[in-house]
Amino acid sequence: MHRLKTRAQFQAVMAGGTVSRTAHFALHRLSLFAAVAPAGPDSAPRAQESQALFAVAAGAADPWLGAMVPKRWARRAVTRNTIKRQIYAVAAGFEPRMPHAAHVVRLRTAFDRKHFVSATSDALKGAVRAELAQLFAAAERRGTRAGDAP
């Protein structure tokens, strides 16, 4: 799995639309097959831009993943880093079933500090993992229905 690194990559994926949501997370996806085979003459510049943003070795069908954990929703750096690690760990388990696309997992609300007092508690990690599993499972169901999967 490749990781998103540049601001332009994150912006392109966020413009691709939301695939699934949970109470705390949203999953955005940009299909890379659409970037390879443009639908019409108007989409040619956008397709070339997407190809340039996500250029890898020819024939590589690995998904791309990025994690957005804003300070607004996770004040402490240790909490942000913990949540990002959980995102990448859970996504690695879903990687074989993920379509050839770029994905961004975005934290959209804060976890209640009354329930999760410690910044890196096992309870917080478990709650994050459970919710991420729901997020990816819902995206997987939607992807197979919509025909996004290869």
Summary of the structure (lengths in Angstrom):
residues: 150
radius of gyration: 16.0
end to end distance: 15.8
largest distance: 53.9
contacts: 434
relative contact order: 0.21
helix: 49%
strand: 17%
